[in-house]
Amino acid sequence: MVPVKSFMIPREKFVTVPRDTDAQTAARIMRDRGIGSLFVTNDREIIGIITDTDMMRRVVAAGADATKTMVEQIMSAPIMTIEESKTLLDANDLMAQSHVRHLGVTRDGKLVGSISVRDLVVFLTNLPRK
């Protein structure tokens, strides 16, 4: 089976926002970039992830003011991770068991990338058909 590292988004390509970014700004960045998540930083350190699901559940459904709600208040932290040598099937199983759609990818415990359900769908879509 294919290792996670071959399909992950490398850390250098992460789209990040500072922890004091308001939810509306973060939502607009996700919309404009066509992505479903942003990594939240404190200085240069990644401290969490904010997803479109976080926005729906913790801002919209809660009736919170998106201009006054900071991403640090609604982000998911710590980020659930998987080692880069694990397989895409392992990633799929972990996402399903944990009810998450994004995983950080680690090498020797250090965050080096990310993988999402969307990445898994792209992989499966491109498999040869019998």
C-alpha positions as CSV (number, residue, x, y, z in Angstrom):
1,M,0.0,0.0,0.0
2,V,1.1,3.6,-0.6
3,P,2.8,5.4,2.2
4,V,1.2,8.6,3.6
5,K,4.4,10.6,2.7
6,S,3.8,10.1,-1.0
7,F,0.4,11.9,-0.9
8,M,0.8,14.4,1.9
9,I,0.9,18.2,1.5
10,P,4.4,19.2,2.6
11,R,4.7,21.7,5.5
12,E,6.2,24.3,3.2
13,K,2.9,24.5,1.4
14,F,0.7,24.9,4.5
15,V,-1.6,28.0,4.5
16,T,-1.3,29.5,8.0
17,V,-3.0,32.2,10.0
18,P,-1.9,33.8,13.3
19,R,-3.9,32.7,16.3
20,D,-5.5,36.2,16.6
21,T,-7.1,36.1,13.1
22,D,-10.9,36.4,13.2
23,A,-13.0,33.6,12.0
24,Q,-14.5,35.7,9.1
25,T,-11.0,36.4,7.7
26,A,-10.0,32.8,8.0
27,A,-13.2,31.7,6.2
28,R,-12.5,34.1,3.4
29,I,-9.0,32.8,3.0
30,M,-10.3,29.2,2.8
31,R,-12.9,30.3,0.3
32,D,-10.5,32.2,-1.9
33,R,-7.9,29.5,-1.9
34,G,-10.4,26.6,-2.3
35,I,-9.2,24.8,0.8
36,G,-10.9,23.3,3.8
37,S,-8.4,24.0,6.5
38,L,-5.8,26.4,7.8
39,F,-3.0,25.9,10.3
40,V,-3.0,28.2,13.3
41,T,0.3,29.7,14.4
42,N,1.7,31.4,17.5
43,D,4.7,33.2,16.1
44,R,6.1,30.5,13.8
45,E,4.9,27.5,15.8
46,I,1.9,25.6,14.6
47,I,-0.5,25.3,17.5
48,G,-3.7,23.9,15.9
49,I,-5.9,23.6,12.8
50,I,-9.1,25.3,11.8
51,T,-11.4,23.5,9.4
52,D,-14.5,24.4,7.5
53,T,-16.3,22.0,10.0
54,D,-15.0,24.0,12.9
55,M,-16.4,27.1,11.4
56,M,-19.8,25.6,10.9
57,R,-20.1,24.0,14.3
58,R,-18.3,26.5,16.5
59,V,-19.2,29.8,14.8
60,V,-22.3,29.5,12.5
61,A,-24.3,26.9,14.5
62,A,-23.3,28.6,17.8
63,G,-24.5,32.0,16.5
64,A,-21.0,33.5,17.3
65,D,-19.9,36.8,15.8
66,A,-17.4,35.7,13.1
67,T,-15.6,39.1,13.3
68,K,-15.1,38.8,17.1
69,T,-14.3,35.1,17.3
70,M,-10.6,34.4,17.0
71,V,-9.4,31.2,15.4
72,E,-7.5,30.2,18.5
73,Q,-10.9,29.9,20.3
74,I,-12.4,27.5,17.7
75,M,-9.3,25.6,16.4
76,S,-8.8,21.9,17.0
77,A,-5.7,21.3,19.1
78,P,-3.5,19.4,19.4
79,I,-3.5,18.2,15.8
80,M,-4.0,14.5,15.4
81,T,-1.0,13.0,13.6
82,I,0.2,10.0,11.7
83,E,3.8,8.9,11.0
84,E,4.8,9.4,7.3
85,S,5.7,5.8,6.9
86,K,2.2,4.6,7.6
87,T,-0.1,3.7,4.7
88,L,-3.0,5.6,3.2
89,L,-5.2,2.8,4.6
90,D,-3.8,3.5,8.1
91,A,-4.6,7.2,7.6
92,N,-8.1,6.4,6.4
93,D,-8.7,4.1,9.4
94,L,-7.4,6.7,11.9
95,M,-9.6,9.4,10.4
96,A,-12.7,7.1,10.5
97,Q,-12.1,6.0,14.1
98,S,-11.3,9.5,15.3
99,H,-14.0,11.3,13.3
100,V,-11.5,13.8,11.8
101,R,-10.9,14.7,8.2
102,H,-7.4,16.1,8.5
103,L,-4.2,14.6,9.9
104,G,-0.8,16.1,10.5
105,V,2.0,13.9,9.1
106,T,5.1,13.5,11.3
107,R,8.7,12.3,10.8
108,D,10.3,11.3,14.1
109,G,7.6,13.2,16.0
110,K,8.0,16.4,14.0
111,L,5.2,17.8,11.8
112,V,6.3,17.6,8.1
113,G,3.0,17.6,6.3
114,S,-0.7,17.0,6.3
115,I,-3.2,14.7,4.6
116,S,-7.0,15.1,4.4
117,V,-9.9,13.0,3.3
118,R,-9.9,15.0,0.1
119,D,-6.4,13.7,-0.6
120,L,-7.5,10.1,0.0
121,V,-10.4,10.6,-2.4
122,V,-8.0,11.9,-5.1
123,F,-5.8,8.9,-4.6
124,L,-8.7,6.4,-4.8
125,T,-10.2,8.2,-7.9
126,N,-7.0,7.7,-9.8
127,L,-6.7,3.9,-9.0
128,P,-6.9,1.7,-12.1
129,R,-10.3,0.1,-12.5
130,K,-10.8,-3.6,-13.1
